[in-house]
Amino acid sequence: MDDDDDKPDRQVESIRLELNEEVMDKDEQKNVWVAQRMLGKGAFGTVYHVYNKSTKQEAALKIERMTAGDNLLKIEREIMEAMQSEKTAIHIFDNGIYNNYRFIVMTLCGPDLQKIAELMNNKFSDETVIRVSIRTLLAIKTMHEFEYVHRDLKPCNFAVDYNPNALHIYLFDYGMARRYARHYNNKWYLRRPRESAQFRGTNRYCSLNMHKRKELGRVDDIWSWFFMMMEMHRELPWHNLMNVEAIEARKEEQLHKVVSSDPFYSSFLPIYAMLSGYEYADRPDYAGIFEILLRKLREINGKLSGPMEYDAARINEAVAKLGENGRPKVVSKMEDEMSHLNFLKTAFYKVVIPGGNQYVIPEMVDFFGNLEPKKAKEEKTDEHKKQHRQQHRAMVPVVNKMTHNPHNKKKQQQQSSGDGNTNRKSVTIGSKSKTNISRSKVAKRHH
């Protein structure tokens, strides 16, 4: 379902919906979604702001052309459906086929972090950098705990909440996601890394492992997050480079120097060291990273709660474009500091999927098939032994019946009385006696 062979490298053409065009599934037609405006377009689909014609619920609709071999929207839907219980994840309201297009209707978000950066002229306070880093890290962890790695993390794939009072930051665009873990027979298994992998991601934010075409694990998503966090504070050392080899070299040569020399970055050297020591199968210490960020936030007297510094700018921009209709509707009250802290601690300290090479499946084992072939073979052997014992038990009474038949016993007595011998002789069948047969069967049974 999520193998790289199923993911096209080409860009999918954007799909244009007219203002007030009504989108509905060709079969069910229960929900009618009215298109309002385009929110954005990417490599694998176009997103529109829509509302439900009956309930007036606002949402985002993502649509892509149905093309043979392209199944990216289905993959995105399956990942989002798996995370429906999480308040920090985007939820699905509807999906279907419309005019030979696939579509999904999901949570309406605010602007993405790239647009936010443009609104703020790429200038953020240290408090905002840390608060955004915490929320984006939580969004990544949430996805990881549902068995997938994203593999294309960058600012434009994170969006703030549509409601300014809700401080969640959502991760979206799962077109490059890959399943790395599976829960089978109450055990966790990690997918075996390939010796070489196709390039996935964006050169500016991808890890060195991707530059070297290695399999991407959870740690590689965290590396991309780390580069995003650095960029919110100042330009990355490779921001003006276009050559892929030059970007890779700059990451290898200057990253540690930049992190250790900057007064703000230097607080995050433990995160850098942590990530540098991880391998594909390792589970990142999400809680440890959170505690490092929280400690720095306390040092600068920052808070987890309260309005974000970009809220006013994004609301003013929306109103300037769309009038008062663009002003987000405040639908919830902002939570206090302690509520935020308790929520984040609970979320970050929760462990779902473990890490380590001991969880990686062996070679020649199908990740999507039976993950315990050895155990299955043992069970088959045990079943064969059981059937053999049952067949053996069914044979023993027949032999005993032959041995203890009164008619046979009478014949034995007649033969033994002829020579006056008190020891009874066995009746022979061919070269073996019935008594010997019976004794050998009983001996085998007890053995």
C-alpha positions as CSV (number, residue, x, y, z in Angstrom):
1,M,0.0,0.0,0.0
2,D,2.7,2.5,0.9
3,D,5.7,1.1,-1.0
4,D,7.8,3.7,-2.8
5,D,7.1,1.9,-6.1
6,D,3.5,3.2,-5.8
7,K,4.5,6.8,-5.4
8,P,5.0,8.8,-8.6
9,D,7.9,11.3,-8.8
10,R,6.0,13.5,-11.3
11,Q,3.8,16.4,-10.2
12,V,0.1,16.1,-10.4
13,E,-1.7,18.9,-12.3
14,S,-3.8,21.2,-10.1
15,I,-7.6,20.9,-10.3
16,R,-9.7,24.0,-10.6
17,L,-13.1,24.2,-8.9
18,E,-15.4,27.1,-9.7
19,L,-16.8,29.4,-6.9
20,N,-19.8,27.7,-5.3
21,E,-19.2,24.5,-7.3
22,E,-20.9,21.6,-5.4
23,V,-18.8,18.5,-4.7
24,M,-20.3,15.3,-3.6
25,D,-19.6,11.5,-3.8
26,K,-21.0,10.0,-7.1
27,D,-22.7,7.2,-5.2
28,E,-23.8,8.3,-1.7
29,Q,-24.4,12.0,-2.3
30,K,-25.2,12.5,1.4
31,N,-22.9,15.5,1.9
32,V,-22.7,18.4,-0.5
33,W,-19.6,20.6,-0.2
34,V,-19.6,24.0,-1.7
35,A,-16.2,25.4,-2.9
36,Q,-15.3,28.9,-1.7
37,R,-11.6,29.5,-2.6
38,M,-8.4,27.7,-3.3
39,L,-6.2,27.3,-0.2
40,G,-3.2,25.9,-1.9
41,K,-1.8,23.4,-4.4
42,G,1.1,21.0,-4.1
43,A,2.7,18.1,-6.0
44,F,-0.1,15.7,-5.3
45,G,-3.4,17.7,-5.2
46,T,-5.3,20.9,-4.8
47,V,-6.9,22.1,-1.5
48,Y,-10.1,24.2,-1.3
49,H,-11.9,26.0,1.5
50,V,-15.5,24.5,1.5
51,Y,-18.6,24.4,3.6
52,N,-21.3,21.8,4.1
53,K,-24.4,22.9,2.2
54,S,-26.7,21.5,5.0
55,T,-24.8,22.0,8.2
56,K,-22.7,25.0,7.1
57,Q,-19.7,23.3,8.6
58,E,-16.4,24.7,7.3
59,A,-13.7,22.4,6.1
60,A,-10.9,21.8,3.7
61,L,-11.3,19.7,0.6
62,K,-8.4,18.1,-1.1
63,I,-8.9,16.8,-4.6
64,E,-6.7,14.9,-7.1
65,R,-7.3,13.4,-10.6
66,M,-7.8,9.6,-10.7
67,T,-4.9,8.3,-12.6
68,A,-3.8,4.6,-12.9
69,G,-1.0,3.9,-10.4
70,D,-1.6,7.1,-8.4
71,N,-3.1,6.3,-5.1
72,L,-1.7,9.0,-2.9
73,L,-5.0,10.4,-1.6
74,K,-6.0,7.0,-0.5
75,I,-2.8,6.6,1.5
76,E,-3.4,10.0,3.1
77,R,-7.0,9.1,3.9
78,E,-5.9,5.9,5.6
79,I,-3.3,7.6,7.7
80,M,-5.7,10.3,8.8
81,E,-8.4,7.8,9.6
82,A,-6.0,5.9,11.8
83,M,-5.4,9.1,13.8
84,Q,-9.1,10.2,14.2
85,S,-8.9,9.8,18.0
86,E,-6.1,12.3,18.3
87,K,-7.0,16.0,19.0
88,T,-3.7,17.2,17.5
89,A,-4.3,15.4,14.2
90,I,-6.4,16.4,11.2
91,H,-9.8,14.6,11.1
92,I,-11.7,13.4,8.0
93,F,-15.3,14.3,7.5
94,D,-16.0,12.8,4.1
95,N,-14.4,11.2,1.1
96,G,-15.4,10.0,-2.3
97,I,-15.2,10.3,-6.1
98,Y,-16.5,13.4,-8.0
99,N,-16.2,13.7,-11.8
100,N,-13.4,11.2,-12.0
101,Y,-11.6,13.0,-9.1
102,R,-10.8,11.6,-5.7
103,F,-11.5,13.9,-2.8
104,I,-11.3,14.0,1.0
105,V,-12.9,16.6,3.3
106,M,-11.0,17.3,6.4
107,T,-10.3,19.7,9.3
108,L,-10.0,23.3,8.1
109,C,-6.6,24.7,9.3
110,G,-5.2,28.2,9.3
111,P,-2.1,29.3,7.3
112,D,0.9,27.0,7.0
113,L,4.2,27.9,8.7
114,Q,5.8,29.1,5.5
115,K,3.0,31.6,5.0
116,I,3.3,32.6,8.7
117,A,7.1,33.2,8.2
118,E,6.4,35.4,5.2
119,L,3.9,37.4,7.2
120,M,6.4,37.9,9.9
121,N,9.3,38.7,7.5
122,N,11.0,35.6,8.9
123,K,11.5,37.2,12.3
124,F,10.3,35.3,15.3
125,S,10.9,35.8,19.0
126,D,12.8,33.0,20.9
127,E,9.6,32.2,22.7
128,T,7.7,31.7,19.5
129,V,10.4,29.5,18.1
130,I,10.3,27.2,21.1
131,R,6.5,27.1,21.3
132,V,6.2,26.3,17.6
133,S,9.0,23.7,18.0
134,I,7.1,22.0,20.8
135,R,3.8,21.8,18.9
136,T,5.3,20.6,15.6
137,L,7.4,18.0,17.5
138,L,4.1,16.7,19.1
139,A,2.5,16.5,15.6
140,I,5.4,14.4,14.3
141,K,5.4,12.1,17.4
142,T,1.6,11.5,16.9
143,M,2.2,10.3,13.4
144,H,5.1,8.1,14.4
145,E,3.0,6.4,17.0
146,F,0.6,5.4,14.3
147,E,3.3,3.5,12.4
148,Y,4.3,6.0,9.8
149,V,7.2,8.3,9.0
150,H,6.5,11.4,7.0
151,R,9.7,11.8,5.0
152,D,8.9,15.3,3.7
153,L,8.8,17.6,6.7
154,K,9.0,21.3,5.9
155,P,7.2,24.5,7.1
156,C,4.6,24.4,4.4
157,N,3.4,20.9,5.6
158,F,2.5,22.3,9.0
159,A,-0.5,24.5,9.6
160,V,-1.8,26.4,12.6
161,D,-5.3,26.0,13.9
162,Y,-8.1,27.9,12.1
163,N,-9.3,29.0,15.6
164,P,-6.7,31.4,17.0
165,N,-7.4,30.3,20.6
166,A,-6.5,26.7,19.8
167,L,-2.7,26.4,19.9
168,H,-2.4,23.1,18.0
169,I,-0.2,22.9,14.9
170,Y,-1.2,20.2,12.4
171,L,0.9,18.1,10.2
172,F,-0.5,17.2,6.8
173,D,0.4,16.1,3.2
174,Y,1.2,12.5,3.8
175,G,1.9,11.7,0.1
176,M,5.5,10.6,0.8
177,A,4.7,8.8,4.1
178,R,5.9,5.2,4.6
179,R,4.9,2.6,7.1
180,Y,7.8,1.6,9.3
181,A,6.1,-0.4,12.1
182,R,3.4,-3.0,12.5
183,H,1.6,-4.5,15.5
184,Y,1.1,-8.2,15.0
185,N,0.0,-10.8,17.6
186,N,0.4,-8.3,20.4
187,K,4.0,-7.6,19.4
188,W,5.7,-4.7,17.7
189,Y,7.8,-5.2,14.5
190,L,9.9,-2.7,12.6
191,R,10.2,-2.8,8.9
192,R,13.6,-3.9,7.7
193,P,15.6,-1.0,6.1
194,R,16.5,-1.3,2.5
195,E,20.1,-1.1,1.5
196,S,19.3,1.8,-0.8
197,A,16.2,4.1,-1.0
198,Q,14.9,6.6,-3.6
199,F,15.2,10.3,-2.6
200,R,12.2,11.5,-0.7
201,G,11.8,15.0,0.8
202,T,13.3,18.4,0.3
203,N,17.0,19.1,0.0
204,R,16.9,22.0,2.4
205,Y,15.4,20.0,5.3
206,C,16.2,16.3,4.6
207,S,18.6,14.4,6.8
208,L,22.1,13.3,5.8
209,N,20.8,9.8,5.6
210,M,18.5,10.8,2.7
211,H,21.4,12.5,1.0
212,K,23.2,9.2,1.2
213,R,20.0,7.3,0.0
214,K,19.6,5.4,3.2
215,E,16.3,4.2,4.6
216,L,14.5,6.9,6.6
217,G,13.3,6.2,10.1
218,R,11.8,8.3,12.8
219,V,15.1,10.0,13.6
220,D,15.2,11.4,10.0
221,D,11.9,13.2,10.5
222,I,13.3,14.7,13.7
223,W,16.3,15.9,11.8
224,S,14.0,17.7,9.4
225,W,12.2,19.2,12.4
226,F,15.5,20.4,13.9
227,F,16.5,22.2,10.7
228,M,13.0,23.9,10.6
229,M,13.5,25.0,14.2
230,M,17.0,26.4,13.4
231,E,15.6,28.3,10.3
232,M,12.9,30.1,12.4
233,H,15.8,31.7,14.4
234,R,18.2,32.5,11.6
235,E,19.0,31.4,8.0
236,L,20.4,27.9,7.6
237,P,24.0,27.7,6.5
238,W,23.0,26.1,3.2
239,H,19.9,28.3,2.5
240,N,21.3,29.9,-0.6
241,L,22.8,26.7,-2.2
242,M,21.2,25.0,-5.1
243,N,23.6,22.2,-5.7
244,V,22.6,19.0,-3.8
245,E,26.2,17.9,-3.2
246,A,27.1,21.3,-1.8
247,I,24.1,21.3,0.6
248,E,25.1,17.8,1.8
249,A,28.7,19.0,2.4
250,R,27.5,22.1,4.2
251,K,25.3,20.0,6.5
252,E,28.3,17.7,7.3
253,E,30.9,20.4,7.8
254,Q,29.1,23.3,9.4
255,L,26.1,22.1,11.3
256,H,27.8,21.4,14.6
257,K,29.8,24.6,14.4
258,V,26.7,26.7,13.9
259,V,24.7,25.0,16.7
260,S,27.5,25.3,19.2
261,S,28.5,28.9,18.4
262,D,25.0,30.5,18.4
263,P,23.8,31.6,21.9
264,F,20.3,30.4,21.3
265,Y,21.2,27.3,19.4
266,S,23.7,26.2,21.9
267,S,20.9,25.3,24.4
268,F,19.9,22.6,21.9
269,L,23.3,20.9,21.6
270,P,22.0,18.0,23.6
271,I,19.3,17.5,21.0
272,Y,21.9,17.6,18.2
273,A,24.0,15.0,20.1
274,M,21.0,12.8,20.7
275,L,20.0,12.8,17.0
276,S,23.6,12.2,15.9
277,G,23.7,9.0,17.9
278,Y,20.5,7.5,16.6
279,E,20.1,4.8,13.9
280,Y,17.2,3.8,11.7
281,A,15.4,1.5,14.2
282,D,15.9,3.8,17.3
283,R,13.0,5.5,19.0
284,P,13.7,9.2,19.5
285,D,13.5,10.5,23.0
286,Y,10.5,12.8,22.3
287,A,10.0,13.5,26.1
288,G,13.7,14.3,26.5
289,I,13.6,16.8,23.6
290,F,10.5,18.4,25.0
291,E,12.1,18.8,28.4
292,I,15.1,20.6,26.8
293,L,12.8,22.9,25.0
294,L,10.7,23.5,28.1
295,R,13.8,24.3,30.2
296,K,14.9,26.9,27.6
297,L,11.4,28.4,27.5
298,R,11.5,28.8,31.3
299,E,14.9,30.4,31.1
300,I,13.6,33.2,28.9
301,N,10.4,33.5,31.0
302,G,8.2,32.3,28.2
303,K,4.9,30.6,28.4
304,L,3.2,27.6,26.7
305,S,-0.2,29.4,26.7
306,G,-1.4,32.8,25.5
307,P,-1.7,34.3,22.0
308,M,1.0,33.6,19.5
309,E,2.9,36.7,18.2
310,Y,1.8,35.9,14.6
311,D,-2.0,35.8,15.4
312,A,-2.7,39.4,14.8
313,A,-0.7,39.4,11.5
314,R,-2.5,36.4,10.1
315,I,-5.9,37.7,11.0
316,N,-5.2,41.1,9.5
317,E,-4.0,39.4,6.3
318,A,-7.1,37.3,6.0
319,V,-9.4,40.3,6.6
320,A,-7.5,42.3,4.0
321,K,-8.0,39.6,1.4
322,L,-11.5,38.5,2.2
323,G,-13.1,41.2,4.3
324,E,-14.8,40.2,7.6
325,N,-15.6,36.8,6.1
326,G,-11.9,36.0,6.3
327,R,-11.8,36.6,10.1
328,P,-11.5,33.2,11.9
329,K,-14.4,32.4,14.2
330,V,-13.3,32.0,17.8
331,V,-15.1,28.8,18.9
332,S,-13.2,27.9,22.0
333,K,-11.7,29.5,25.1
334,M,-7.9,29.4,25.5
335,E,-6.6,27.0,28.0
336,D,-4.5,28.1,31.0
337,E,-0.7,27.4,31.4
338,M,-1.1,24.4,33.7
339,S,-3.6,22.7,31.4
340,H,-1.2,23.1,28.5
341,L,1.7,21.7,30.5
342,N,-0.2,18.7,31.7
343,F,-1.5,17.9,28.2
344,L,2.0,18.1,26.7
345,K,3.7,16.1,29.4
346,T,1.1,13.3,29.0
347,A,1.4,13.3,25.3
348,F,5.2,13.3,25.1
349,Y,5.8,10.7,27.8
350,K,3.4,8.2,26.3
351,V,5.3,5.4,24.6
352,V,3.5,3.3,22.0
353,I,6.1,2.0,19.5
354,P,9.4,0.8,20.9
355,G,12.8,1.1,19.2
356,G,15.9,-0.9,18.7
357,N,17.3,-3.4,16.2
358,Q,15.8,-6.3,18.1
359,Y,12.4,-5.3,16.7
360,V,13.5,-5.3,13.1
361,I,12.1,-8.2,11.1
362,P,14.5,-10.8,9.7
363,E,15.4,-10.9,6.0
364,M,13.0,-12.7,3.7
365,V,10.1,-12.0,6.0
366,D,7.1,-10.2,4.4
367,F,6.4,-7.1,6.5
368,F,2.7,-7.2,5.4
369,G,2.4,-11.0,5.8
370,N,3.0,-13.5,8.6
371,L,5.7,-11.9,10.8
372,E,6.3,-15.1,12.8
373,P,7.1,-17.7,10.1
374,K,9.2,-19.8,12.5
375,K,6.5,-19.9,15.1
376,A,4.0,-20.8,12.4
377,K,6.3,-23.7,11.3
378,E,6.5,-24.9,14.9
379,E,2.7,-24.8,15.2
380,K,2.4,-26.9,12.0
381,T,4.9,-29.4,13.4
382,D,3.0,-29.7,16.7
383,E,-0.2,-30.2,14.8
384,H,1.4,-33.0,12.7
385,K,2.7,-34.7,15.9
386,K,-0.8,-34.4,17.4
387,Q,-2.4,-36.0,14.4
388,H,0.2,-38.8,14.5
389,R,-0.5,-39.5,18.2
390,Q,-4.3,-39.6,17.5
391,Q,-3.7,-42.1,14.6
392,H,-1.5,-44.2,16.9
393,R,-4.1,-44.3,19.7
394,A,-6.7,-45.5,17.2
395,M,-4.5,-48.4,16.2
396,V,-3.6,-49.7,19.6
397,P,-7.1,-50.9,20.7
398,V,-7.4,-52.9,17.5
399,V,-4.2,-54.8,18.3
400,N,-5.2,-55.4,21.9
401,K,-8.6,-56.7,20.7
402,M,-6.8,-59.3,18.6
403,T,-4.6,-60.3,21.5
404,H,-7.3,-60.7,24.0
405,N,-10.0,-62.2,21.8
406,P,-11.4,-65.2,23.8
407,H,-11.5,-67.3,20.6
408,N,-7.8,-66.7,20.1
409,K,-7.0,-67.4,23.7
410,K,-8.8,-70.8,23.5
411,K,-6.7,-71.7,20.4
412,Q,-3.5,-70.8,22.4
413,Q,-4.6,-73.0,25.3
414,Q,-5.3,-76.0,23.0
415,Q,-1.9,-75.7,21.4
416,S,0.0,-75.4,24.7
417,S,-1.9,-78.3,26.2
418,G,-0.6,-80.7,23.5
419,D,3.0,-80.7,24.8
420,G,2.1,-80.4,28.5
421,N,4.1,-77.2,28.8
422,T,2.8,-74.8,31.5
423,N,4.3,-71.8,29.6
424,R,1.8,-70.7,27.0
425,K,3.2,-70.4,23.4
426,S,2.3,-67.6,21.1
427,V,0.3,-68.2,18.0
428,T,2.6,-67.2,15.1
429,I,1.6,-65.2,12.1
430,G,4.3,-65.5,9.5
431,S,7.5,-65.1,11.4
432,K,6.1,-63.0,14.2
433,S,3.8,-63.8,17.1
434,K,0.7,-62.0,18.0
435,T,2.0,-61.7,21.6
436,N,5.2,-60.0,20.3
437,I,3.2,-57.6,18.2
438,S,1.0,-56.7,21.1
439,R,4.0,-56.2,23.4
440,S,5.9,-54.1,20.9
441,K,2.8,-51.9,20.3
442,V,2.3,-51.3,24.1
443,A,6.0,-50.7,24.5
444,K,6.0,-48.0,21.8
445,R,2.9,-46.4,23.3
446,H,4.5,-46.0,26.7
447,H,7.7,-44.9,25.2
